[in-house]
């Protein structure tokens, strides 16, 4: 909760759409990723690159201590470290703002253990769809 309060205080001081805010958010996300254990760090770095390439209008920011990507200050997708939540896999999650709707049932999070070309292509397609 302390980490979230710190994030809210920092984001309140900056305009989410400014270039400076995007740069600060990117630096914070990269610093958080650098703190992760190797397995999570490798996944998070690649997710960061994929999201930046697939949806450049999403701004990186920390959300409850996790790397996330937001539009107009509202989180669209995020990365959960396996280590932080003591789970056997990391997670790529999407908020209700992501436009992934397919009928009356669709996935909002995906388990990640490793990334290959097929998984990276699927993630890029999901992110693009989420912001469409």
Secondary structure, DSSP 8 states (H G I E B T S, - for coil): -HHHHHHHHHHHTS-TTSHHHHHHHHHHHHHHHHHS-HHHHHHHHHHHHHHHHH-TTSEEEEETTEEEEEETTEEEEEEE-HHHHT-SSEEEEE-TTS----TT---SEEEES---HHHHHHHHHHHHHHT-
